Amino acid sequence: MMKQKKAVALQYDFQSAPKVTAKGSGYLAERIMQVAEENNVLLHQSPELVEVLATLEIGDEIPETLYLAVAEIIAFSHSIKNINNPT
């Protein structure tokens, strides 16, 4: 049996820890990823990370144990944006 896709969306305002803004599996995960793509939001695939993030509730800040992993993804996404959109 094929495992259902899962997705978790995070928002980071540079003031506090990133927060979960959307999460879902199956069709809802597909929609979350579609909306992200339509809005030029970087999609990052990490099954292990999404499993942990999916246990959080919408509006929850990520736990300190995930700061480094999420910070690396955020830094990478900003470097990609800067390459694609130099100022």
N, C-alpha and C positions, 0 to 999 in steps of 0.2 A: 504494500500500500504506500502510495506517495504521500510524503509529508506536506501538510498545508503550509502555504507561504504565510509568513508573519511580517509585520512592519510596525515600527515605532518611530514616531516623529518627535524630535526634540526642538526646543526653542532656547536660544542663548542670547541674553541681552547684555552680556559683558558686565553685569552688576552682581548677579548671584549665580548659583549653580544652574546648569541647564535643566529645563523642566520638560516633562512628557506632555505633549500637546495633542497627540493622537496615537492610537494603537489599534491593531486588529489583525485578524487572520482571514485567509481565503479571499473572498470578494472584497472585503473592507481593506485588506492589505494591498490588493491590486489598486484600489481607488486612491489610497494614501500615496502610493508610489506614482500613480498617474498625475495626481495633483502636484506632487513635488516636481516631477519632470516638466509639467506645464509652467511652473513658476521658477524654473532654473535652479532648483534646490538639489544639491549634491545627494546622490543615493550611495550609501555605503553598505556593502554586504558583509555581515559578520553574524552568522547564525548563533554563536555563543553569546555575543553581546545582546542581540535582540531577545534571546530567551530570558536573560536577566532583566532587561528593561521592560519586557512584557509583564513582569510580575508587579511593576509599579502601577499606580493609579494615575489617571490623567490629572495634571496639575502638580504631581509630586516632583520634587527636585531629585536628581540622580544622587545616589549615595556616594560618600567620599571614596569608597573603594573603586568606583568607576571613573573618578576624575581624570586620571592619567589616560585611560583608553579613549574617553570621549574628547579630551583636550587634543590628543593626537589627530583625531578625525577632524575636529574643528580647524586645527592649524592647517591640515592638509587641504581642506575645502577652501580655506582662504587663499592658500598658495595657488590653487587651481584657478580660482576667480581672478587673482591678480595676473596670472599668465594669460588668461582669456580676455581680460578687460583691463589692460594697462592704463594708468592715468597719466 
